[in-house]
Amino acid sequence: MTETIVKDIWIQGMHCDACEKTITKALGRIGVEVEDIRYTSERVELRYDPAIVPFSKVREAIANVGYSASETSVQDRDSGESLSERVRRVKQSFFKDPAAYTFEKNVIKSTLGTLVVVAALAYFTYFVFFWNVESFWGNYGQYIGYLIIAVVATGGAIRHLRAFRGAVSCMTGMMIGMTIGMISGLLLGIVIGTTNGMFVGSVFGMIIGMGVGGWVGACCGIMGIMEGMMAGLMGGTMGAMTAVMMFSDRLTIFLPIFFVATLMILAGMSYLVYKEHKHGRQEVRPYGFWPYTLLNFAVVLAGILLMVWGPRSVFLQ
């Protein structure tokens, strides 16, 4: 004989009354009654029969509508742990525990593999398209390197996110759309802006930034799409503007500093995605290696063609 129980759980990602209604409906479909739900505290009080509906099914139903459920509160999970202690714990588990961060480790390996393949394909394009371009490597070599890093790093972050098929909270989805849109626009805008000037750099950075920002932000609807596209719009123009403004002021020294800073932000975003799912991870479905790698190469090839044969600002000619 079984009986119902009343249980408190905590759901990450709620930020409005609509979130509460979405979760209540999702749980009602599996026979779980919501006694009390408050997005301000993330606490939800449930009444259900665990013999009929195990907690794993409750967590799955919540994950399917884009939220993350846990049997402990955020305060309980992270209480008493300073930032330095948390960083040390993450480092130790990442490098010493083979079972920890398994999916994230695979994403890093696959991203490094994509970097090698894209770099090799970019090198071989020289013999197809650019063998007769005078001083090709001297004029464009280092910027092609920056372009490859920008595309592959952004692509790796997107691959990590998209493996969850948009199963993140609405607030996190908007933050991710903004971050990806801004960073991709900035990186590609500044690289193409360095070789071709502000107009071409802005347009290329905007196209890529708005495209990927809207794509990844779509996990939380039209609001996420708009946030991602606006971030890409600003990132593309700001990246190209930065390149033009720094032509005569140590631009070659600034570029590696800029890239390190933006890659740190991408790493932080990937950690945000991990943290959103670590207490209630559903099965992830990563995209294949070759589709993402070839898509990365297509963007790199478009950038190289633009660098060499695209319009160039008059003061760069």
C-alpha positions in Angstrom: 0.0 0.0 0.0 1.3 3.4 -0.9 0.5 6.9 0.3 1.2 10.4 -0.8 3.8 12.6 0.7 4.4 16.3 0.9 7.9 17.2 -0.2 9.9 20.5 -0.6 12.1 20.8 -3.7 14.0 23.7 -5.2 13.7 24.8 -8.9 16.3 27.0 -10.5 15.4 29.4 -13.2 12.0 30.7 -12.2 11.7 34.4 -12.4 8.0 35.3 -12.8 4.4 34.0 -12.3 4.4 32.5 -15.8 7.3 30.2 -14.8 5.2 29.0 -11.8 2.2 28.3 -14.0 4.4 26.4 -16.6 5.9 24.2 -13.9 2.5 23.6 -12.2 1.0 22.4 -15.5 4.0 20.2 -16.3 3.8 18.5 -12.9 0.1 18.1 -13.1 0.4 16.1 -16.3 2.4 13.4 -14.4 0.0 13.4 -11.4 2.0 15.6 -9.1 0.0 18.3 -7.2 1.7 21.6 -6.4 0.8 22.7 -2.9 2.8 25.9 -3.0 5.3 27.5 -5.4 7.3 30.7 -5.1 9.7 31.8 -7.7 11.3 34.4 -5.4 12.7 31.6 -3.1 12.8 28.8 -5.7 10.9 26.6 -3.2 8.1 24.3 -4.4 6.0 22.2 -2.2 4.7 19.0 -3.8 2.2 16.3 -2.9 2.6 13.0 -4.8 3.0 9.3 -4.4 6.7 8.4 -4.8 5.8 4.8 -5.5 4.0 5.8 -8.6 5.9 8.9 -9.5 9.6 8.7 -8.5 11.5 11.9 -8.0 13.6 11.3 -11.1 10.3 11.6 -13.1 9.5 14.8 -11.3 12.9 16.2 -12.2 12.6 15.1 -15.8 9.2 16.8 -16.2 10.6 20.0 -14.8 13.7 19.7 -17.1 11.5 19.2 -20.1 10.0 22.7 -19.7 13.4 24.3 -19.2 14.1 24.4 -15.5 16.4 22.5 -13.1 15.1 20.8 -9.9 17.0 19.7 -6.8 16.1 18.2 -3.5 18.4 20.8 -1.8 18.4 24.6 -1.9 21.1 26.6 -3.5 22.1 27.9 -0.1 22.4 24.3 1.2 24.4 23.2 -1.8 26.9 26.1 -1.7 26.8 27.2 1.9 30.1 28.1 3.6 32.1 27.7 0.4 34.2 30.7 -0.6 35.0 31.5 -4.2 38.6 30.3 -3.9 37.4 27.0 -2.2 34.9 26.5 -5.0 37.6 27.1 -7.7 39.9 24.7 -6.0 37.2 22.0 -5.7 36.3 22.4 -9.4 40.0 22.1 -10.4 40.6 19.1 -8.3 37.6 17.2 -9.5 38.1 18.2 -13.1 41.7 16.9 -13.3 41.7 14.1 -10.7 38.2 12.6 -10.9 37.7 10.6 -14.1 34.0 10.6 -13.6 33.6 14.3 -13.0 32.7 16.7 -15.8 32.6 13.8 -18.3 30.5 15.6 -20.9 32.4 18.8 -20.5 35.7 17.1 -21.0 34.4 15.5 -24.2 33.3 18.9 -25.4 36.8 20.3 -24.8 38.4 17.4 -26.6 36.1 17.7 -29.6 36.7 21.5 -29.7 40.4 21.0 -29.8 39.9 18.4 -32.5 37.8 20.9 -34.5 40.6 23.5 -34.0 43.1 21.2 -35.6 40.9 20.1 -38.5 39.8 23.7 -39.3 43.4 25.0 -39.1 44.5 22.2 -41.5 41.7 22.9 -43.9 42.4 26.6 -43.8 46.0 25.9 -44.6 45.1 23.8 -47.6 42.8 26.5 -49.0 45.9 28.5 -49.7 46.8 26.0 -52.5 43.3 26.3 -53.9 42.4 30.0 -53.7 45.4 32.1 -52.5 48.6 30.6 -54.0 49.1 33.6 -56.2 48.3 36.2 -53.6 51.5 38.2 -52.9 52.8 38.0 -49.3 49.7 36.0 -48.3 51.0 34.6 -45.0 52.8 37.8 -44.1 49.8 40.0 -44.6 47.0 37.7 -43.4 48.6 34.8 -41.5 48.2 36.0 -37.9 44.7 37.3 -38.5 43.6 34.0 -40.0 44.9 32.4 -36.8 42.8 34.8 -34.7 39.8 34.1 -37.0 40.1 30.3 -36.5 40.4 30.7 -32.7 37.4 33.0 -32.6 35.1 30.8 -34.6 36.2 27.5 -33.0 36.0 28.8 -29.4 32.5 30.3 -30.0 31.4 27.1 -31.8 32.6 25.0 -28.9 30.6 27.0 -26.4 27.5 26.8 -28.6 28.0 23.0 -29.0 28.1 22.6 -25.2 24.9 24.6 -24.9 22.9 23.1 -27.8 23.6 19.6 -26.5 20.9 20.3 -23.9 18.4 21.2 -26.6 17.5 24.5 -25.0 16.7 22.9 -21.6 17.8 26.0 -19.6 15.8 28.5 -17.6 14.5 31.6 -19.5 16.8 34.0 -17.6 19.8 31.8 -18.3 18.8 31.5 -21.9 18.7 35.3 -22.3 22.1 35.6 -20.7 23.6 33.0 -22.9 22.1 34.6 -26.1 23.5 37.9 -25.1 26.9 36.5 -24.3 27.3 34.4 -27.5 25.9 37.2 -29.7 28.2 39.8 -28.2 31.4 37.7 -28.0 31.1 36.3 -31.5 30.3 39.8 -33.0 33.2 41.4 -31.1 35.7 38.7 -32.1 34.9 38.5 -35.7 34.3 42.3 -36.0 37.7 43.1 -34.6 39.6 40.6 -36.8 37.9 41.6 -40.1 38.0 45.2 -39.0 41.8 45.0 -38.7 42.2 43.8 -42.2 39.4 45.5 -44.1 38.2 48.4 -42.0 35.1 49.3 -40.0 32.4 48.9 -42.6 33.3 45.3 -43.7 34.3 44.3 -40.1 31.0 45.7 -38.7 28.8 44.0 -41.3 30.6 40.6 -41.0 30.6 40.7 -37.2 26.9 41.8 -37.1 25.8 39.0 -39.5 27.5 36.2 -37.5 26.8 37.8 -34.0 23.1 38.4 -34.7 22.8 34.9 -36.3 24.3 32.9 -33.5 23.0 35.1 -30.8 19.4 34.7 -32.0 19.9 31.0 -32.6 21.1 30.1 -29.0 18.8 32.7 -27.4 15.7 31.0 -29.0 15.6 28.6 -26.1 13.5 31.2 -24.3 11.4 32.4 -27.1 11.2 35.7 -29.0 12.7 37.6 -26.0 15.8 35.5 -26.1 16.1 35.9 -29.9 15.9 39.7 -29.6 18.4 39.8 -26.8 20.9 37.7 -28.8 20.4 39.6 -32.0 20.8 43.0 -30.3 24.0 41.8 -28.6 25.4 40.6 -32.0 24.5 44.0 -33.5 26.4 45.8 -30.9 29.3 43.4 -30.7 29.9 43.5 -34.5 30.1 47.2 -34.7 32.0 47.6 -31.5 34.6 45.0 -32.5 35.3 46.7 -35.8 35.3 50.2 -34.2 37.9 49.0 -31.7 40.2 47.7 -34.4 40.0 51.0 -36.4 40.5 53.2 -33.3 43.6 51.2 -32.3 45.3 51.0 -35.6 48.0 53.4 -34.5 48.0 52.4 -30.8 49.5 48.9 -30.2 46.7 47.0 -31.9 48.9 43.9 -32.4 49.6 43.8 -28.6 46.0 44.4 -27.7 44.6 41.6 -29.8 45.9 38.7 -27.7 44.9 40.4 -24.5 41.4 41.0 -26.0 41.1 37.3 -27.1 42.2 36.0 -23.7 39.6 38.1 -21.9 36.8 37.1 -24.2 37.7 33.4 -24.1 37.6 33.6 -20.3 34.0 35.0 -20.6 33.1 32.1 -22.8 34.5 29.6 -20.3 32.5 31.3 -17.6 29.4 30.9 -19.7 30.0 27.2 -20.2 30.4 26.8 -16.4 27.1 28.6 -16.0 25.5 26.0 -18.4 27.1 23.2 -16.3 25.9 24.7 -13.0 22.4 25.0 -14.4 22.3 21.2 -15.0 24.6 19.7 -12.4 21.9 18.8 -9.9 19.3 17.6 -12.4 21.1 16.6 -15.5 19.0 14.9 -18.1 20.6 12.9 -20.8 22.5 15.2 -23.2 22.5 14.7 -26.9 25.6 16.2 -28.4 25.7 17.2 -32.0 28.1 15.2 -34.3 31.7 16.3 -34.6 31.8 16.7 -38.4 28.7 18.8 -38.8 30.0 21.4 -36.3 33.5 21.2 -37.6 32.5 21.8 -41.2 30.2 24.6 -40.2 33.1 26.2 -38.3 35.3 25.9 -41.4 32.6 27.4 -43.6 32.6 30.6 -41.4 36.4 30.7 -41.4 36.6 30.3 -45.2 34.1 33.1 -45.6 36.2 35.3 -43.3 39.4 34.5 -45.2 37.9 35.3 -48.6 36.6 38.5 -47.2 40.0 39.4 -45.8 41.8 38.9 -49.1 39.2 40.0 -51.7 36.6 41.9 -49.8 36.2 45.7 -49.9 38.9 47.6 -48.0 38.7 50.9 -46.2 40.5 53.7 -48.2 43.0 54.3 -45.5 44.0 50.7 -45.5 44.6 50.4 -49.3 
